[in-house]
């Protein structure tokens, strides 16, 4: 039918824009080198799956920009460690 399925492409663009928008907000409110806590890395609650996680993308940008990142996700912590190793701090609960 020569129709283009644009929805998938637009969803990816929107998801990427969310990460950029959050980074801009953080960058305005927290000095470089400041601590940022990210709660939740899996893309769906109560799962360990982090594929295409916006939190992972945001954490990468923050680390590259000099921020100190602290992470908490009770189900996905092992996956986060695989991605970031020792480059971020891991927390056992949200209060850490």
C-alpha positions as a printed NumPy array, in Angstrom:
array([[ 0.   ,  0.   ,  0.   ],
       [ 3.068,  2.268,  0.144],
       [ 2.046,  3.467,  3.607],
       [ 4.744,  4.403,  6.111],
       [ 4.425,  3.207,  9.698],
       [ 5.678,  6.281, 11.539],
       [ 4.417,  5.525, 15.03 ],
       [ 7.398,  3.397, 16.085],
       [ 9.893,  6.   , 14.88 ],
       [ 8.021,  8.78 , 16.669],
       [ 7.88 ,  6.801, 19.928],
       [11.68 ,  6.412, 19.812],
       [12.092, 10.142, 19.146],
       [ 9.797, 11.024, 22.052],
       [11.668,  8.654, 24.381],
       [14.993, 10.189, 23.366],
       [13.58 , 13.669, 23.887],
       [12.551, 12.783, 27.446],
       [16.169, 11.956, 28.308],
       [17.419, 15.198, 26.766],
       [14.731, 17.206, 28.541],
       [15.521, 15.643, 31.936],
       [19.222, 16.304, 31.411],
       [18.531, 19.975, 30.648],
       [16.445, 20.303, 33.824],
       [19.119, 18.642, 35.954],
       [21.847, 20.71 , 34.341],
       [20.015, 23.932, 35.251],
       [19.326, 22.941, 38.86 ],
       [22.383, 20.907, 39.941],
       [25.978, 22.043, 39.619],
       [28.326, 19.798, 37.634],
       [29.839, 17.23 , 39.937],
       [26.682, 17.172, 42.03 ],
       [24.987, 13.954, 43.101],
       [21.983, 12.673, 41.189],
       [19.867,  9.739, 42.361],
       [18.065,  7.687, 39.742],
       [15.341,  5.405, 41.031],
       [14.306,  2.682, 38.629],
       [16.238,  1.471, 35.607],
       [14.077, -1.25 , 34.147],
       [11.614, -0.128, 31.547],
       [ 8.75 , -1.873, 33.315],
       [ 8.028, -2.176, 37.078],
       [ 8.954, -5.402, 38.863],
       [11.252, -6.666, 36.118],
       [15.01 , -6.802, 35.628],
       [14.9  , -5.969, 31.917],
       [16.757, -2.749, 31.134],
       [16.968, -2.896, 27.337],
       [16.602,  0.618, 25.9  ],
       [16.145,  2.053, 29.4  ],
       [15.827,  5.822, 29.503],
       [17.401,  5.809, 32.961],
       [20.502,  4.12 , 31.571],
       [20.701,  6.689, 28.782],
       [20.277,  9.52 , 31.286],
       [22.878,  8.042, 33.641],
       [25.397,  7.804, 30.79 ],
       [24.894, 11.461, 29.865],
       [25.165, 12.53 , 33.497],
       [28.368, 10.554, 34.04 ],
       [29.891, 11.978, 30.848],
       [28.999, 15.474, 32.101],
       [30.737, 14.963, 35.443],
       [27.803, 14.225, 37.731],
       [27.968, 11.614, 40.468],
       [25.178,  9.1  , 39.9  ],
       [23.539,  6.951, 42.575],
       [21.256,  4.132, 41.441],
       [18.484,  2.089, 42.97 ],
       [16.329, -0.576, 41.373],
       [15.679, -3.671, 43.485],
       [14.895, -5.935, 40.524],
       [17.42 , -4.642, 37.991],
       [20.477, -3.901, 40.133],
       [22.493, -6.785, 38.642],
       [21.778, -5.517, 35.127],
       [22.813, -1.989, 36.103],
       [26.103, -3.263, 37.513],
       [26.794, -5.004, 34.181],
       [26.325, -1.715, 32.339],
       [28.086,  0.73 , 34.678],
       [30.479, -1.304, 36.82 ],
       [32.126,  0.951, 39.376],
       [31.293,  4.22 , 37.591],
       [28.163,  4.805, 39.715],
       [27.137,  4.191, 43.322],
       [24.53 ,  1.523, 44.048],
       [21.975,  1.909, 46.813],
       [20.047, -0.811, 48.625],
       [17.016,  1.391, 49.206],
       [15.644,  4.764, 48.143],
       [16.822,  6.459, 51.34 ],
       [20.502,  5.839, 50.632]])
